[in-house]
Amino acid sequence: MTAALRPDIPDRRSARRTAYRSSTLPNLSPPEPRRSLSDHGFDREPQARPVPRVTALPQPRPVPAWLKLLIRVQQGSTVMTLLLMGTVLAIYGWTVLTQQRWGYEYRRWGALQKHEQQLMATNEVLKNQMAQQAEMPKAGLVAPSPSNMIFLAPAALRPPVPPDIEASTPALLPNRPLGY
């Protein structure tokens, strides 16, 4: 490409072709003498240079429709493959994470069941100890009977709260979290 634009540089490919065509020996001509800066025109006034001959590039052949179709199919299948790979990796990661969480929660559930069994056993032991202590004469407990029961009188009824005061009082919030 640069050989066509600069006429002072010989085209190496054409020189090689002619050397091989003419004989099997390379051209043994003496090398060109080196040029000084003045030969290149740096110390002289600019001269009119010859206009390089520009050759037109050959026109590309039109691409057949079947080849365009195959290229589009390849591009589409590449995009689909990448999307499917991403989906498969996401599903795989989700299943692994779900299995890990399930295993953790299962172990936690087993520990809670064991703890519940221990609490139930402790509760039964405490009930048994209290029953044994109640049966001892030193405890001072008396068997229940209607003669030793205490009856309380009901409290007096309170007046109803007016609606304007009821609306201005804040609602009692539960002491547990509402959600996570």
C-alpha positions as CSV (number, residue, x, y, z in Angstrom):
1,M,0.0,0.0,0.0
2,T,2.8,2.5,0.9
3,A,4.7,1.6,-2.3
4,A,1.9,2.9,-4.4
5,L,1.8,6.2,-2.6
6,R,5.6,6.8,-2.5
7,P,7.2,6.5,-5.9
8,D,10.8,6.9,-4.6
9,I,10.6,3.5,-2.6
10,P,10.8,0.4,-4.8
11,D,8.2,-2.3,-4.3
12,R,10.0,-5.2,-2.7
13,R,7.5,-7.9,-3.8
14,S,7.8,-7.0,-7.5
15,A,11.6,-6.9,-7.2
16,R,11.6,-10.4,-5.7
17,R,9.3,-11.7,-8.4
18,T,11.4,-10.4,-11.2
19,A,14.6,-11.8,-9.5
20,Y,13.2,-15.2,-9.2
21,R,11.7,-15.2,-12.7
22,S,14.9,-14.0,-14.4
23,S,17.3,-16.4,-12.6
24,T,17.7,-18.3,-9.4
25,L,20.4,-16.0,-8.2
26,P,19.5,-12.8,-6.4
27,N,20.2,-9.4,-8.0
28,L,23.9,-8.6,-7.1
29,S,23.8,-5.0,-8.0
30,P,25.7,-2.6,-5.7
31,P,23.6,-0.9,-3.0
32,E,22.4,2.6,-3.4
33,P,24.6,5.3,-1.8
34,R,23.2,6.8,1.4
35,R,21.5,10.1,1.0
36,S,22.4,13.1,3.1
37,L,19.8,15.5,4.7
38,S,20.3,17.9,1.8
39,D,19.4,15.1,-0.7
40,H,16.0,14.8,1.1
41,G,15.3,18.4,0.7
42,F,15.6,19.5,4.3
43,D,18.0,22.4,3.7
44,R,16.5,23.4,0.4
45,E,13.4,25.1,-0.6
46,P,10.4,22.8,-1.1
47,Q,10.1,21.5,-4.7
48,A,7.0,20.4,-6.4
49,R,6.8,16.7,-6.0
50,P,5.2,14.4,-8.5
51,V,1.7,13.4,-7.7
52,P,1.7,9.7,-6.7
53,R,-0.5,7.4,-8.7
54,V,-3.2,6.0,-6.6
55,T,-4.8,2.7,-7.8
56,A,-8.3,1.8,-6.9
57,L,-8.8,-1.2,-4.7
58,P,-10.8,-4.0,-6.2
59,Q,-14.5,-4.0,-5.3
60,P,-15.5,-6.7,-2.8
61,R,-17.8,-9.4,-4.0
62,P,-21.3,-9.4,-2.5
63,V,-21.8,-11.9,0.2
64,P,-24.3,-14.6,-0.7
65,A,-27.5,-14.7,1.2
66,W,-27.0,-18.2,2.5
67,L,-23.6,-17.1,4.0
68,K,-25.3,-14.1,5.6
69,L,-27.9,-16.4,7.0
70,L,-25.3,-18.8,8.4
71,I,-23.5,-15.9,10.1
72,R,-26.7,-14.7,11.7
73,V,-27.5,-18.2,12.9
74,Q,-24.0,-18.5,14.4
75,Q,-24.3,-15.2,16.1
76,G,-27.7,-16.1,17.5
77,S,-26.6,-19.5,18.7
78,T,-23.6,-17.9,20.4
79,V,-25.8,-15.5,22.3
80,M,-28.2,-18.2,23.2
81,T,-25.4,-20.4,24.4
82,L,-24.1,-17.7,26.6
83,L,-27.5,-17.0,28.1
84,L,-28.1,-20.7,28.7
85,M,-24.7,-21.0,30.4
86,G,-25.5,-18.1,32.7
87,T,-28.9,-19.6,33.5
88,V,-27.4,-23.0,34.2
89,L,-24.8,-21.5,36.5
90,A,-27.4,-19.4,38.3
91,I,-29.6,-22.5,38.9
92,Y,-26.6,-24.6,40.0
93,G,-25.5,-21.9,42.5
94,W,-29.1,-21.6,43.8
95,T,-29.4,-25.4,44.3
96,V,-26.0,-25.6,46.1
97,L,-27.0,-22.7,48.3
98,T,-30.4,-24.2,49.0
99,Q,-28.8,-27.6,50.0
100,Q,-26.3,-25.8,52.3
101,R,-29.1,-23.9,54.0
102,W,-31.3,-27.0,54.2
103,G,-28.4,-28.9,55.9
104,Y,-27.8,-26.1,58.3
105,E,-31.5,-25.8,59.3
106,Y,-31.8,-29.6,59.6
107,R,-28.9,-29.7,62.0
108,R,-30.4,-26.8,63.9
109,W,-33.8,-28.5,64.0
110,G,-32.2,-31.7,65.4
111,A,-30.5,-29.6,68.1
112,L,-33.7,-27.9,69.0
113,Q,-35.5,-31.3,69.3
114,K,-32.8,-32.5,71.5
115,H,-33.0,-29.4,73.7
116,E,-36.9,-29.8,73.8
117,Q,-36.5,-33.4,75.0
118,Q,-34.0,-32.2,77.7
119,L,-36.4,-29.5,78.8
120,M,-39.4,-31.9,79.0
121,A,-37.3,-34.3,81.1
122,T,-36.2,-31.5,83.4
123,N,-39.8,-30.3,83.8
124,E,-40.9,-33.8,84.7
125,V,-38.1,-34.2,87.2
126,L,-39.1,-30.9,88.8
127,K,-42.8,-31.9,89.0
128,N,-41.8,-35.1,90.6
129,Q,-39.6,-33.3,93.2
130,M,-42.4,-30.9,94.0
131,A,-44.9,-33.7,94.4
132,Q,-42.6,-35.5,96.8
133,Q,-42.0,-32.4,98.8
134,A,-45.7,-31.7,99.1
135,E,-46.3,-35.2,100.5
136,M,-43.9,-34.6,103.3
137,P,-45.6,-33.5,106.6
138,K,-43.0,-30.8,107.2
139,A,-44.1,-28.9,104.1
140,G,-47.3,-27.6,105.8
141,L,-49.5,-28.0,102.7
142,V,-53.1,-28.9,103.2
143,A,-55.3,-30.8,100.8
144,P,-57.8,-28.6,99.0
145,S,-61.4,-28.5,100.3
146,P,-64.4,-26.1,100.0
147,S,-63.9,-25.0,103.6
148,N,-60.4,-23.6,103.1
149,M,-61.1,-21.8,99.8
150,I,-60.9,-18.1,99.4
151,F,-63.6,-16.3,97.4
152,L,-63.0,-12.7,96.0
153,A,-65.6,-10.2,95.2
154,P,-65.6,-8.9,91.7
155,A,-64.1,-5.4,91.1
156,A,-66.4,-2.5,90.3
157,L,-67.1,-1.7,86.7
158,R,-65.0,1.1,85.1
159,P,-66.7,3.8,83.1
160,P,-66.2,3.6,79.3
161,V,-63.5,5.7,77.8
162,P,-64.7,8.5,75.5
163,P,-63.8,7.9,71.8
164,D,-61.7,11.1,71.4
165,I,-59.3,10.1,74.1
166,E,-59.2,6.6,72.8
167,A,-58.1,7.7,69.4
168,S,-55.4,10.1,70.7
169,T,-53.7,7.4,72.8
170,P,-51.1,5.4,70.9
171,A,-51.9,1.8,70.4
172,L,-49.9,-0.6,72.5
173,L,-47.2,-2.1,70.5
174,P,-46.4,-5.8,71.0
175,N,-43.0,-6.5,72.6
176,R,-42.0,-8.9,69.8
177,P,-40.8,-8.1,66.3
178,L,-43.4,-7.8,63.6
179,G,-41.3,-9.3,60.9
180,Y,-37.9,-9.9,59.5
